[in-house]
Amino acid sequence: MNKKDFAFDRINFILLAIGMAVVIVGFILMSGPGSTEQHFDPAIFDARRIKVAPLVCLAGYVFMIYAIVRAPKDKHDALSENQETKTEG
């Protein structure tokens, strides 16, 4: 099977892994002890859990979308060369 048949190249998979790691870090930042019926823990409304962690997750998801949409360079070059040969011939 030729390498040009794949939709993703090595860089795409690396970027996807980085994005997934950022999302996992965001979920870890969201975790923590919760409140019970006997004890209210005001840490559930901490800025880290309410503001920072969702933004980190959002950044990870946006990064993963970029990794999926990004076209491999060699495939893009092959398409442009193919179009040039069609216009010349």
FENLINNOR-V353839 format. One record per residue. N is the residue number from 1. RES is the residue in three letters. PHI is phi in degrees with one decimal (* if undefined). D_CENTER is the distance of its C-alpha to the mean C-alpha in Angstrom with 2 decimals. Layout:
n=N res=RES phi=PHI d_center=D_CENTER
n=N res=RES phi=PHI d_center=D_CENTER
//
This chain:
n=1 res=MET phi=* d_center=27.30
n=2 res=ASN phi=-77.8 d_center=26.35
n=3 res=LYS phi=-65.7 d_center=23.08
n=4 res=LYS phi=-75.3 d_center=22.94
n=5 res=ASP phi=-79.9 d_center=22.77
n=6 res=PHE phi=-80.3 d_center=19.18
n=7 res=ALA phi=-76.7 d_center=16.49
n=8 res=PHE phi=-113.1 d_center=14.01
n=9 res=ASP phi=-108.5 d_center=15.25
n=10 res=ARG phi=-62.0 d_center=14.71
n=11 res=ILE phi=-63.2 d_center=12.49
n=12 res=ASN phi=-59.5 d_center=9.96
n=13 res=PHE phi=-68.5 d_center=10.04
n=14 res=ILE phi=-65.6 d_center=9.92
n=15 res=LEU phi=-64.3 d_center=6.80
n=16 res=LEU phi=-63.4 d_center=5.19
n=17 res=ALA phi=-65.7 d_center=7.40
n=18 res=ILE phi=-64.4 d_center=6.72
n=19 res=GLY phi=-61.6 d_center=3.31
n=20 res=MET phi=-65.7 d_center=5.66
n=21 res=ALA phi=-65.0 d_center=8.39
n=22 res=VAL phi=-65.5 d_center=7.64
n=23 res=VAL phi=-64.1 d_center=7.63
n=24 res=ILE phi=-63.6 d_center=10.67
n=25 res=VAL phi=-61.9 d_center=12.23
n=26 res=GLY phi=-61.9 d_center=12.11
n=27 res=PHE phi=-69.0 d_center=13.90
n=28 res=ILE phi=-65.8 d_center=16.26
n=29 res=LEU phi=-64.7 d_center=17.11
n=30 res=MET phi=-75.4 d_center=18.01
n=31 res=SER phi=-75.2 d_center=20.28
n=32 res=GLY phi=157.2 d_center=23.90
n=33 res=PRO phi=-69.2 d_center=27.38
n=34 res=GLY phi=-104.3 d_center=28.30
n=35 res=SER phi=-87.0 d_center=31.61
n=36 res=THR phi=-115.5 d_center=34.37
n=37 res=GLU phi=-68.8 d_center=37.46
n=38 res=GLN phi=-89.8 d_center=39.57
n=39 res=HIS phi=-138.5 d_center=37.40
n=40 res=PHE phi=-92.4 d_center=35.15
n=41 res=ASP phi=-108.3 d_center=32.42
n=42 res=PRO phi=-69.4 d_center=31.47
n=43 res=ALA phi=-68.7 d_center=28.40
n=44 res=ILE phi=-69.7 d_center=26.50
n=45 res=PHE phi=-105.1 d_center=26.58
n=46 res=ASP phi=-68.0 d_center=25.47
n=47 res=ALA phi=-62.4 d_center=23.29
n=48 res=ARG phi=-62.5 d_center=20.76
n=49 res=ARG phi=-84.6 d_center=20.33
n=50 res=ILE phi=-96.4 d_center=20.77
n=51 res=LYS phi=-112.5 d_center=19.11
n=52 res=VAL phi=-71.4 d_center=17.04
n=53 res=ALA phi=-61.1 d_center=15.06
n=54 res=PRO phi=-63.5 d_center=13.95
n=55 res=LEU phi=-68.5 d_center=12.94
n=56 res=VAL phi=-65.9 d_center=10.86
n=57 res=CYS phi=-63.3 d_center=9.13
n=58 res=LEU phi=-61.1 d_center=8.89
n=59 res=ALA phi=-62.0 d_center=7.52
n=60 res=GLY phi=-64.4 d_center=4.61
n=61 res=TYR phi=-66.5 d_center=4.41
n=62 res=VAL phi=-63.9 d_center=5.52
n=63 res=PHE phi=-63.2 d_center=3.61
n=64 res=MET phi=-67.8 d_center=1.88
n=65 res=ILE phi=-63.1 d_center=5.48
n=66 res=TYR phi=-60.7 d_center=6.75
n=67 res=ALA phi=-63.9 d_center=6.27
n=68 res=ILE phi=-77.2 d_center=8.08
n=69 res=VAL phi=-77.2 d_center=10.49
n=70 res=ARG phi=-59.4 d_center=11.39
n=71 res=ALA phi=-89.2 d_center=14.80
n=72 res=PRO phi=-61.8 d_center=16.16
n=73 res=LYS phi=-64.2 d_center=18.98
n=74 res=ASP phi=-67.8 d_center=21.72
n=75 res=LYS phi=-69.7 d_center=21.22
n=76 res=HIS phi=-64.5 d_center=21.33
n=77 res=ASP phi=-65.5 d_center=24.46
n=78 res=ALA phi=-65.4 d_center=26.04
n=79 res=LEU phi=-66.6 d_center=25.71
n=80 res=SER phi=-68.8 d_center=27.30
n=81 res=GLU phi=-66.4 d_center=30.07
n=82 res=ASN phi=-64.2 d_center=30.74
n=83 res=GLN phi=-68.8 d_center=31.23
n=84 res=GLU phi=-66.8 d_center=33.51
n=85 res=THR phi=-70.4 d_center=35.69
n=86 res=LYS phi=-68.8 d_center=36.08
n=87 res=THR phi=-75.1 d_center=37.29
n=88 res=GLU phi=-76.5 d_center=39.68
n=89 res=GLY phi=-89.9 d_center=41.23
//
